[in-house]
């Protein structure tokens, strides 16, 4: 199959609102020796994509580009078939169904990933479902592992209806935990359908004021101070934070992280800040659970590449339940 020389991509020439995003025709990426060229069928949007769009907290620009993004094609989570491989690639061949978390570049008709970034999609898992897993499901798995979640433990997930939260509820159940999910009124039944043993509506219940105690709290919202949250843990409980700092334009959650780490010196409870990283083994794990029917994707909105800027705008509201996904036409070569 001959590949086109040009493709359509969603470019971000500067930091800002979704208004800076634009569709452009650019060259199909060159294939590195250890590279795999994927025809993107679906790309999942994540909160990290919003931070990289806005460039906030400003500290992240030191890694991704001070004045403008070093990698101007947006998107980190993709799925699709392999259409070409570099000469050093051994694990994949043309036609394989794959997904990956990449360092930007997913929101384009074609994307090049390194062999070590890719996981094969098992039979029975669609490209669209697979695209929801990189970043979101892997972050959920890493957060629960950071909390040492084990069979029979009690786990509270604050933000249970979001992109990471919907996976965290399900994965915690796979790990054998007794799960309490915290969400809004409109999402109570959704969270319950994902397997949560208990669901708290934060509009009527403040979990930090309840009598229940948890071995692990996985916080994806950051709407409670650490001290009252610690009061909801068991004596040797673990608080895993993957949120907060939205009001600090420069440093984001870093001040809270420092405070939490300092507090570990005088508490039997433990504060852990989740720094989720791309991990192909974790991605393969959640893919296998999805293929086995133990984990499913929850969708909020779908759209084409031409509608991606509006999906970003919605992502920025913080009201997404589950995942927003960009899909591509099947008519591409």
N, C-alpha and C positions, 0 to 999 in steps of 0.2 A: 504494500500500500504506500503510495507516495503521499508525503505529508505536505501541508500547505506551508508557505514561507511566512505568512502573516496570520495574525489572530486578533480577536477583540479581547480587551482586558479592561478592568476597572482600575483606573490610575488615581493615585493620591499624590499630587505634586507638592502639597504642603499640609501642615497640621491645621485642623479647624473643624468645622461642622460638616455634615454630609454634603453641603453645597460645594465643597472642594473636590468631590469625587466626579470623575467623568469617564465615559467610555471612549476608548481610543484604539486605533488599529496599530499594532506594533509587531515586531518580529517574533516568531515562535522562538522560545529560549533555546540556546545552544546546548547540546548534550555533552555533559562532562564524562570522563572515562568511567566514573562510578555512578553516573546519573541514569535516571529512568524517566522517560517522557510519558506523561499521563494525559489522556484526553479527559478533561474534567467533566463529569456528569452531574456532580452535586458538590456544593461547598457549604459547610456549616458556619454560621456566624457565632462569635463568642464575645464575652465582655472584654476580653483582651483586645479584640479588634477595635472596640470602641475607644479604649485607652490609646491605642496606636493611631487612631484617626485624630483624636483631639490633642494628642501629645501631652496628656495629663495623667499622672503627675509629671512635671517637667523633668524630673530626674531621669525618667526612662529615655529621654532624648539623647542622653550621653551614650546609650547603647544602640539606639535605632536611628540616630541622625539628629544633630543639633538644630540645624536650620530647616531641614526637610527630611523626610524618610529616606534612608539609604536605599531601601527596596520599595519602589513606588507602587507596585501592584499589591492591592489589599488582599487580606484573607489568609488564614492559617490552617484550615481544615478542609481536606479534599478527598474525593473518591472518584474512581473511574478506571477504565481499562488501560493497560500498558500499550503504547503504540511504538516505542523504540527504546532500546537499551544501549548503554555504553559498553565498550569492549571489556571492561573489568567487572561487569555485573554477572553474578552467578546464580542468584536466587530467583530471578524473575525473567520472564520471557514475554514477547508480544502476545497480547490477548489476556494476560492475567488480570484479574480484578483486584485492585489494591486501594488502600486508603492511607493517609499520612497526615501528620502535623508538620507543617513546613514553616520556615522563617519567612513568611509572606509569599505572595504569588499565587494563592489558590483561586482568586476571583478572575480567572482568565480561561479561555477555551482550552489552553494547554498549559501544563505546569511541569517543571522539571524538579524532581526530588532525588536526594541521594538514596542509594540502595538501602542504607542502614535506617532510613527514616520510614520505610514502607512496611506495611503489614498486608498479607493476603486476606482477602475477604472470603469467609467460608461460604459454601453453598447455602442458599436460603436467606442470605442477608443482602438486601438491595443496596445499590450505590447510595441512595438517599439516606437510608438508615445508617449505613457505615459512616457517612459524612458527619453525622451528629456526634460521633464518639471521640475523635481527636480533640484534645483540650478539655472538653466538658467531662466526659466519662472517665478519662484518665486522671483528671484533677480530683474527681470524686473518689476514685480508688486510692490515689496517693494520700488524700486527706484522711480517709478512714484508716489506712495503714499507719499514718503518723499518729493517730490516736490509739493504735494498738487494738482496734476493734476485733473482738473474738466472740465465739459462740456463747450466747446467753447474756452478753453485756447489754446494758441499757444505753441507747444512743439517742441524743436529740439533734435534729438537723434544722437549723434556723435558716429559712429560705428554701424550703423543701419543694417549692413549685417552679423554681428557676431552672436554667440550663444545666448547672452542676447539681442542683438539689434533687431534681427528678431522678437523676442517675444515682445520687448518693443514697436516697431512700432504698432503691432496688438493690444496690450493691451491699448495703448494710444488712439487708435481709439475706442475701446470698451468703454473707459471712456469718450468719446465725444470730444477729443482734435483735433485741427488742427495740423497735424504732418508734420514736415520737417525731412527727413532722410539724413544723410551725409554718403557717402560710396565711393568706387572706381568706376571707369568707368564701369568695368565688372559687377558690382552689381546694377547698377541704375535701370534696369528693374525689377530685383528681388524685390528691396525695394518698387518700385512703385506697384508691384503686391500684396504686403502685405497691401496696403491701404494708404501708405504715400501720403499726398496731394501735397507735394513738395519734390524733391530729388536733393541734391547738390552733384556734383562730386568733391571730395576734390582735385583731381589732376588739376582741372582748376579753382576752386572757394574756397576762404578762407572765411568761414562763419563769422569770426570775422571782416571782412572788408566790409560786406554787410550792406545794410540799414535796413534790416528786424530786428525786435526785438521780443524776445520770453519771455513768462511768465515763462517757465521752460526750462533749458538745462540739458539734461541727458547725461553726458560725460562718454563713455565707452572706450575711447582711451587714453586720456591724452596727446594729441599732441599739445595743446595750453596752454599757461600760463593763470593763472586765471584772470589777469587784462584785457586783450583784450576780454576774454570770458564774463566778467561782462559787458563790453561795448555793448554786444549784447543782454543783458537782458533788460526787462522793468524796470522802477524805483524800483518796489518791487518784481522783479523776483527772482527765486530760481535756483541756480546752484547745481545740484546733481552730485557728483563725485564718480565713481566706477572704477577708472583707475589711471595710472601714477605710478611713482616710479620705473620703470623697470631698471633704471640705478643705483639705490641705493641698493646694494646687502644686506646691513644689515637691513635697516629700511623700504624699499619699499616706499609707498606713505606717510608715517607718517610725514615727514617734510612739504610736500605740505598740508596735512590735518591741521597741526598746523597753518601754514600760513593762510589757508582759514578761520579757526575758529577765528583767531585773527582779520582778516579783517572784520568779522561780526560786530565788535565793532564800526566801523566808516562808515558803509554802510547801506543804506536802503534795499539793496539786501541781499540775504542770501546764504551762502555756507553751503552745507550739504554733509557730507561724508557717503556714503552708506556702512553699515556693515550688509550685508544680512545674515539672519539666517534661519535655517530650521524651517518651519512653516507648519504644516499639514493642517491648515485651508486655507492658501494661496494656497497650492498644490491642495486642493479640489476645490478651486475657479477656477483655471486655467484648471483643468480637466473638470469641468462643461462647461467652455467656449469652450474647444476643442470638447466636445461631441455635443455642439450646433452649431458647425461649425464656431464659431467666431474667433478661434485661430487655426492655423495649424503649424505643424512642418516643418522646412526646413532642408533637409539633404545635407550634403556634401559627407562624406565617411562612408561606413559601412564595418565591418570586423568581423572575428571570434576572439575568445579569443587568438588563435595562432597568429593572425595578430595585436593584440592590441598594441604591442610595436611600430609597424610602425604607427599606428594611433596616438599614443602619439608623435612620432617624427613629424608628420604632424601638430598636435596640437601646438607644440612648435614653428612652423614657424609664427604663428599669422595670417595665411591666411585663416583660416576656415570660410566658409560662412554657417551660420546655425550651424547644429550639426553633430558631428561624433558619431557613435553608434556602440557598440560591440553587436553582436547577438550570440545566443547559439543554438545548434541543438535541434530540437524537439524530438530527440530520447532519451533524458535523462529520467530517471524514473520519 
